[in-house]
Amino acid sequence: MEKKKWDITIIGAGLAGLTAAVYLAQAGKQVLLLEHGSRLGGRAATDEQNGCFLNIGPHAVYKNGAGLQILHELGVAPSAGELKLGGRLVTEEKIHDLPLTAFGLLKSGCFSFKEKAELARLLTKISKLNPQSVEHLTLQEWLHGAVKGKNARNFFLALARLSTYSNSPMQISAGTVLRQYQLSLGGVYYVHEGWQTVVNALGERAAQVGANVQTGKKVTAIRGTHPEMTVQLADGTEIATRNVLSTASPSKTFELADAKPTSQLGVLCDRVTPVYGAALDVALRRLPNPGTNFALHLERPYYFSNHSHTARLTQNRNHVVLHIFKYLSAQEETSAKRNRQELESFLDQLQPGWRNELITSRYLPRIAVTNGLPTVERVRNARQTEVPETVVSDCPGLYLAGDWVVNESLLADAAYVSGKEIATHILRTEMSHLSLATGARC
Ligand SMILES: Cc1cc2nc3c(=O)[nH]c(=O)nc-3n(C[C@H](O)[C@H](O)[C@H](O)COP(=O)(O)OP(=O)(O)OC[C@H]3O[C@@H](n4cnc5c(N)ncnc54)[C@H](O)[C@@H]3O)c2cc1C
């Protein structure tokens, strides 16, 4: 057992853990941040391969998102390029221009006149619609009432997948989709040299304000309750701490805490469904078809983007980093091999001859894009309950954070927000423990 007792031990140095560490340490708490991996960042890390920076699948920062505001508040300013609108819309028969403006929609050969009118009405209406007014409906239910034409409906589903990275219209709350779609209208950035630069800046900030950040430390158990808690590491070390904040997925935290299925953590695990995607990350010597830098498929859940068209991601200026992605559905079991073939065929269609230009590639068959889909039920619960899902009330001193938390944000933004919110909650709770203790002594 190590002698020192920490105020808060944080499990996981992804965006949620790093954010919480900075807020807690700068408020004067003794913070220990333990990361299993050999580097910081979790799913926001970047790999450098042959002079090319590959994020873990396509990663974009929402210009008006809560995450960027939090980063600025913490003194971190990502260096990034803004994505310019434009690209291709692929159908089974043809490759069209992506209709992202009223004029583009008008001249698109992809939709009937009736569908164009319907889409124009829909896109104008939803840019102003209050997302909360449709939170009680699934995307499918809402879309059924809002759009009749098949291609018009498919187009909105493609935009919904693009904004939310999910392909579960029968579960996801329409309110979440609309909020995220509206956010994406404000624009997105691709980060120069990848998201690792943001992660490293956050890590440096955490260390500056006094957090003890350690990599290569796998937590294997969480025991006890506030203020006598223990975190056990894989090498057998036991760490004494008043509080534990876990940013591992709810199911991993359930195992670490050895919780009962009927406990709050058990119920949470039943409720939270992760969202997965298949990612093909590719670096090429040059782009065979330089006119196509971005594409969506109308009928299939495919995405393509040349991120180096916007951000500096290669040491050699001619080289390019592409991300090709399939949004996996929560209901369907899919084959990793077939998904890879589909992604490669999509790339063949957009960039014929790409294999001759290959520098390096990486295939991630089933990566969790977010650890929890904001379903109608979870969004409703989050509005109605006073105690958030992140406070494990049947295990005082145990807290949770991560991108699975339902707040007004999604994806990385949800991770940053949950990290900030739980840090604020822990500080308030510690303060009330302190006043109770001093009050009792008086
Ligand atoms: C393919 C893909 C594309 C994405 N695109 C976007 C995008 O365009 N825009 C966007 O905003 N978001 C995007 N995201 C989502 C974003 O990357 C995540 O929401 C965010 O990185 C999650 O941060 P987190 O801290 O919640 O979780 P994680 O990054 O998973 O961090 C949890 C950390 O805990 C550590 N850990 C787990 N168990 C233990 C243990 N027992 N002991 C010690 N450490 C442990 C893990 O190693 C990990 O580092 C994308 C994600 C993926 C996968």
The ligand as an SDF file (V2000), in Angstrom:
LIG
                    3D

 53 58  0  0  0  0  0  0  0  0999 V2000
  -13.5370    6.4860  -35.0980 C   0  0  0  0  0  0  0  0  0  0  0  0
  -13.8850    7.6020  -34.1930 C   0  0  0  0  0  0  0  0  0  0  0  0
  -14.2270    8.8490  -34.7160 C   0  0  0  0  0  0  0  0  0  0  0  0
  -14.5690    9.9030  -33.8590 C   0  0  0  0  0  0  0  0  0  0  0  0
  -14.8370   11.1330  -34.3890 N   0  0  0  0  0  0  0  0  0  0  0  0
  -15.1340   12.1640  -33.5810 C   0  0  0  0  0  0  0  0  0  0  0  0
  -15.3500   13.4630  -34.1070 C   0  0  0  0  0  0  0  0  0  0  0  0
  -15.2350   13.7040  -35.3000 O   0  0  0  0  0  0  0  0  0  0  0  0
  -15.6740   14.4690  -33.2550 N   0  0  0  0  0  0  0  0  0  0  0  0
  -15.8000   14.2520  -31.9200 C   0  0  0  0  0  0  0  0  0  0  0  0
  -16.1130   15.2070  -31.1990 O   0  0  0  0  0  0  0  0  0  0  0  0
  -15.5930   13.0360  -31.3800 N   0  0  0  0  0  0  0  0  0  0  0  0
  -15.2540   11.9900  -32.1830 C   0  0  0  0  0  0  0  0  0  0  0  0
  -15.0120   10.7520  -31.6600 N   0  0  0  0  0  0  0  0  0  0  0  0
  -15.2600   10.5410  -30.2370 C   0  0  0  0  0  0  0  0  0  0  0  0
  -14.0960   10.9190  -29.3330 C   0  0  0  0  0  0  0  0  0  0  0  0
  -12.8880   10.3690  -29.7760 O   0  0  0  0  0  0  0  0  0  0  0  0
  -14.4420   10.3610  -27.9590 C   0  0  0  0  0  0  0  0  0  0  0  0
  -15.7260   10.8160  -27.5900 O   0  0  0  0  0  0  0  0  0  0  0  0
  -13.4850   10.7920  -26.8580 C   0  0  0  0  0  0  0  0  0  0  0  0
  -12.1530   10.6380  -27.2520 O   0  0  0  0  0  0  0  0  0  0  0  0
  -13.8070    9.9490  -25.6250 C   0  0  0  0  0  0  0  0  0  0  0  0
  -13.0420   10.3860  -24.5130 O   0  0  0  0  0  0  0  0  0  0  0  0
  -13.2500    9.6690  -23.1070 P   0  0  0  0  0  0  0  0  0  0  0  0
  -12.2880   10.2830  -22.1860 O   0  0  0  0  0  0  0  0  0  0  0  0
  -14.6950    9.6820  -22.7410 O   0  0  0  0  0  0  0  0  0  0  0  0
  -12.9260    8.1250  -23.3470 O   0  0  0  0  0  0  0  0  0  0  0  0
  -11.5730    7.3840  -23.7860 P   0  0  0  0  0  0  0  0  0  0  0  0
  -10.8530    8.1450  -24.8190 O   0  0  0  0  0  0  0  0  0  0  0  0
  -11.9760    5.9850  -24.1210 O   0  0  0  0  0  0  0  0  0  0  0  0
  -10.7030    7.3950  -22.4700 O   0  0  0  0  0  0  0  0  0  0  0  0
  -10.8090    6.4290  -21.4480 C   0  0  0  0  0  0  0  0  0  0  0  0
   -9.3920    6.0830  -21.0140 C   0  0  0  0  0  0  0  0  0  0  0  0
   -9.4640    5.1960  -19.9130 O   0  0  0  0  0  0  0  0  0  0  0  0
   -8.3930    4.2930  -20.0110 C   0  0  0  0  0  0  0  0  0  0  0  0
   -8.7130    3.1100  -19.2060 N   0  0  0  0  0  0  0  0  0  0  0  0
   -9.7420    2.2490  -19.3770 C   0  0  0  0  0  0  0  0  0  0  0  0
   -9.6910    1.2900  -18.4380 N   0  0  0  0  0  0  0  0  0  0  0  0
   -8.6260    1.5590  -17.6650 C   0  0  0  0  0  0  0  0  0  0  0  0
   -8.0440    0.9050  -16.5290 C   0  0  0  0  0  0  0  0  0  0  0  0
   -8.5600   -0.2180  -16.0250 N   0  0  0  0  0  0  0  0  0  0  0  0
   -6.9510    1.4600  -15.9620 N   0  0  0  0  0  0  0  0  0  0  0  0
   -6.3920    2.6160  -16.4500 C   0  0  0  0  0  0  0  0  0  0  0  0
   -6.8870    3.2390  -17.5370 N   0  0  0  0  0  0  0  0  0  0  0  0
   -7.9970    2.7240  -18.1290 C   0  0  0  0  0  0  0  0  0  0  0  0
   -8.3170    3.9830  -21.4940 C   0  0  0  0  0  0  0  0  0  0  0  0
   -7.0440    3.4590  -21.8630 O   0  0  0  0  0  0  0  0  0  0  0  0
   -8.5890    5.3690  -22.0890 C   0  0  0  0  0  0  0  0  0  0  0  0
   -7.3930    6.0700  -22.3310 O   0  0  0  0  0  0  0  0  0  0  0  0
  -14.6350    9.6890  -32.4680 C   0  0  0  0  0  0  0  0  0  0  0  0
  -14.2820    8.4400  -31.9440 C   0  0  0  0  0  0  0  0  0  0  0  0
  -13.8890    7.4150  -32.7850 C   0  0  0  0  0  0  0  0  0  0  0  0
  -13.4890    6.1040  -32.2030 C   0  0  0  0  0  0  0  0  0  0  0  0
  1  2  1  0
  2  3  1  0
  2 52  2  0
  3  4  2  0
  4  5  1  0
  4 50  1  0
  5  6  2  0
  6  7  1  0
  6 13  1  0
  7  8  2  0
  7  9  1  0
  9 10  1  0
 10 11  2  0
 10 12  1  0
 12 13  2  0
 13 14  1  0
 14 15  1  0
 14 50  1  0
 15 16  1  0
 16 17  1  0
 16 18  1  0
 18 19  1  0
 18 20  1  0
 20 21  1  0
 20 22  1  0
 22 23  1  0
 23 24  1  0
 24 25  2  0
 24 26  1  0
 24 27  1  0
 27 28  1  0
 28 29  2  0
 28 30  1  0
 28 31  1  0
 31 32  1  0
 32 33  1  0
 33 34  1  0
 33 48  1  0
 34 35  1  0
 35 36  1  0
 35 46  1  0
 36 37  1  0
 36 45  1  0
 37 38  2  0
 38 39  1  0
 39 40  1  0
 39 45  2  0
 40 41  1  0
 40 42  2  0
 42 43  1  0
 43 44  2  0
 44 45  1  0
 46 47  1  0
 46 48  1  0
 48 49  1  0
 50 51  2  0
 51 52  1  0
 52 53  1  0
M  END
$$$$
